[in-house]
Amino acid sequence: MTKKYVLIVEPVSSGRFYLDAVHEIGLGSIGFLPCLPEAGPAYLELRESLVARYVTPKADLVLRPKTDQWEETVRLLAPFADSILAVVVGSEIGVFEADRIARHLQLPGNAPETSALRRDKLQMQEALRRAGLPSIRSCAVRSVEEGLRFAEQLGTYPIVVKNLSGSATAGLHFCDSETQLRGILEQELTETDFFGVRNESVLLQEMISGTEYVVNTVSRGGAHQLTDMWVYNKITVGDLGHAYDSVKLITHPTEEHERIIDAAKQAITALGIEYGPAHSEIMLSPNGPVLIETGARPMGGCFPPPLLKECLGHYIVDRSLEAYLFPERFEKRLHEKYRPSKGFLFKYHLARQEKNRFTSLALLRPASAVDPRRTSDGDVGVASRRPNGRFADDARLAVPDSRGRGNPAAGLSILA
């Protein structure tokens, strides 16, 4: 019998968790690493380290086209065309290629014609507006002067500055004045996004205040299933706005939570998400829920799958595979009540910043009273069943991002 595979496009970040999930259901895994000519050397170096650590040891095959020419991708896939059962995306930067490959192989996927709605944050908001859904006033600017004109049109501060298609909050700023906005635009218009792609333009948005939620879903044929829901607690960190302090799993949704879930489902429909996972950030503003942005991929990789499974009964990517491969299971879960068996709180610990560069990261080290576990990255945090131990701030670790700056990804996971 010919071996069957799941093709994982850009299997880094949370996409690496697909590797184990695919093998658990008896299929082989193919890691597909698109050629990224626009990506910067720092991201490519980070990518190679993740591939060496997580992908190469587990994937049955790793395919790497040497160019970004579509003909080479088709050639590489040809020997496996009849053996691939599903195409999934593991990271933001793989969205375009995953959509295109799924269409080429005549497999379930999202339409390549609308891929940009799921990557470009301006087009994302415009799609919401066209669908008659709440949206955020936004503008992509290529110069400081354009940015200041848009700020004048808004007539209010703070103004949010972010990368158009970035990730991991790189390039995110909250500007309280024209002077501050000018300085940030001068900086960011000469910078790169998380993936090292040069910022030819940046996105400006009105500031939406409220409580931020995460709604994670998986979809099949345009039907959307809630997998998990979280609420953020944030703290103010200068012009960087509100940094993550903690994120807590919602275990018993209220009527208000149900309205947020419905808003997320309407939004991802407007963005053309018909298959696979979506990671949506929703702000519950005084005027109701509004989508900040959506990633057409699983939630980020700092949540340890074993702990997710203990709380949720799944770890998201396994539900994503069900949406592609097991329609009966997906249909059954659409009608099941969302009730995690345990609570989950993830406490973030931010890196110190010196001369605009993060140099170290303060971690919590558990005393003997708690039960330590590894996070998804093994060496950047601890988890506890019994959060009654005494912790000491006596461990440090540098965690650079693609610009060589700190990544506040370390934290403490607590089950209740």
Residue, then its C-alpha position, 0 to 999 in steps of 0.5 A: m500500500t502506498k504511504k499517505y502523507v500530510l503536507i505541512v507548509e512552513p512547519v515552524s512555530s505552532g506548525r511543528f506540532y502537526l508532525d506528531a499529530v500526523h504520525e499519531i493518526g498513522l500518516g506520514s508527514i512532509g515538511f515543505l519549506p518555500c523559498l523566501p527570497e524576500a526574507g531577511p537573514a536573521y529570520l532564515e537563520l532562526r528558521e533553520s535552527l527550528v527546522a534542525r531542532y523540530v522538523t528534520p528529526k520527525a518529518d518523513l520528508v522535507l522538500r525545499p525548492k531552490t527558487d520561488q518559481w511555481e514550476e519547481t514547486v510543481r516538479l517537487l510535488a509531482p512524485f507525491a501528488d497522489s499520496i498527499l491527503a491534506v495540505v496545512v499551513g504551519s506559519e503565517i508566511g506559508v499561507f499563500e503557498a499552502d493555498r496554491i498547493a492545495r488548489h493544485l492538488q485538488l485538495p480542500g483549502n482556502a481560495p488562492e484568490t483571497s489569500a491576501l485577505r488572510r495576510d495583509k492586515l489592511q485588506m483584512q479590515e477592508a474585507l470586514r467593512r465590505a461584509g458590513l462587519p465592524s472594522i478598524r479605520s486603517c491606512a497603509v502609508r509609505s511616508v511620514e507625510e502620508g502617516l501624519r495626514f491620516a492621523e489628522q483625518l482620524g483626529t484622535y490619538p493614540i494611533v497604532v502602527k504595525n507591520l502590514s503582514g508581520s507576526a509576533t508583534a514586531g513593529l507594533h507601536f502605540c503613538d500618543s502624539e504627532t511627534q511620537l508618530r513621526g519618530i516611529l514612522e521614520q524608524e519603521l519605514t526603514e525597518t523589516d518585519f518579523f520575517g525580515v521583509r523590508n517595510e515598503s509601507v506600514l499600517l496605521q490604525e485607530m486605537i480600539s480600547g477594551t478587553e482582548y480575547v482570542v478565539n481559535t477555530v477550525s473550519r471545514g466547508g465554511a462551517h466553523q468549530l470553536t476549539d478554545m477561547w482565551v482572555y488577555n490581561k495586559i500592562t502598559v509598556g511605554d510606546l509599545g502599548h499594552a504588553y501581555d501580562s497573562v492569558k487565561l482560558i475561558t472555560h464557561p462562556t457567558e452570553e457576552h462570550e458567545r457574542i464574541i465567538d459569533a463575531a469571530k466566526q462572521a469575520i473569518t467567513a468574510l476573510g475566506i477561511e473555509y478550511g483549517p485553523a484560524h487564530s483570531e484576536i477580538m477586542l470587546s470594545p464599548n461598541g461591541p466585538v471587533l476583529i483586530e486580526t486573524g492568522a490562518r494557522p494554529m495558535g502560536g507555539c508557546f502553549p505546551p500541547p500536553l497541557l492544552k490536551e489536559c485542559l481541552g481534551h485536544y491540542i488544536v492541530d489534532r482538531s485541524l487535521e480532523a477538519y481536513l481528514f475526518p468529516e464525520r468527527f468534525e460534524k459531530r464536534l460542531h454540535e458538542k458543547y464547549r467545556p474545557s475540563k480544567g482552567f489554564l493561565f499562562k503568565y508572561h515574563l518580559a525581557r529587559q530592554e537596554k539601548n533598544r535591545f532586549t538583552s536578557l529574560a527573567l524567568l521563574r524557577p520553581a521551588s520543590a513544592v511545584d511540579p515543573r514541566r517543559t514548555s513547548d520550547g523546553d528551556v524557556g519556562v515552567a508549568s505547575r499543577r500546584p501554584n502555591g510554591r515559592f518562586a525565585d527570579d534567579a534565571r536569565l535567558a536571551v531569546p532573540d527575534s528575527r531582528g536580534r531583539g528580545n522575544p517575550a515568549a517565556g512564561l509560567s503555565i498554571l493548571a487549575 
